[in-house]
Amino acid sequence: GENVEQHPSTLSVQEGDSAVIKCTYSDSASNYFPWYKQELGKGPQLIIDIRSNVGEKKDQRIAVTLNKTAKHFSLHITETQPEDSAVYFCAANSGYALNFGKGTSLLVTP
Amino acid sequence: EAQVTQNPRYLITVTGKKLTVTCSQNMNHEYMSWYRQDPGLGLRQIYYSMNVEVTDKGDVPEGYKVSRKEKRNFPLILESPSPNQTSLYFCASSVGLANNYEQYFGPGTRLTVT
């Protein structure tokens, strides 16, 4: 299946700082790129997604950018808060499947 | 409340003892799937179902079975569990194929096989 690489695997930031998580994918036909947030003891939950017809999408403090030429997309969280601490997964579609990155554990310290 | 439920949430069993993890959704979703989550490996799809009586293999189907006799239910069956199936399992559902629609995940089932 498609290979989705996600970096970094862990990220620690101070409250109020920005956090950036980056993903690359291999299937040039991919056109749907969601981001999921997994809080401790819970299932992943969609926080934002982007389709290949746009280069950027924002939702309050969260934004995602997509570079189809370079086959990479990134999650940006501004003004981080302790409740942003979680594991974040990027994903990209390939055929019928949705392939996930290995996850980034984000810790926001007060 | 729209949700995906899984049971049990925690299970400790022994090698070779058949078990079933149930999954149910109340959103009338066509598509359902099972994932396993392992440290350092992220989420990997085991099986998925596009509708009643339609199931297909994901990336890691070996050792698992599924069935989709009703739209709302999608149980995961381990006929002869082995220690390498110790993992955190998630069921998910979506209105359409996972490659294009938001997936709603259950709370997870932590399985330990000794």
Interface residues (C-beta under 8 A of the other chain):
Chain A: G1 Q6 S9 Y32 P34 Y36 G41 K42 G43 P44 Q45 L46 D49 F89 N93 S94 G95 Y96 A97 L98 F100 G101 K102 G103
Chain B: V4 G40 L41 G42 L43 R44 Q45 Y48 D56 G58 D59 F90 A92 L97 A98 N99 N100 E102 Q103 F105 G106 P107 G108
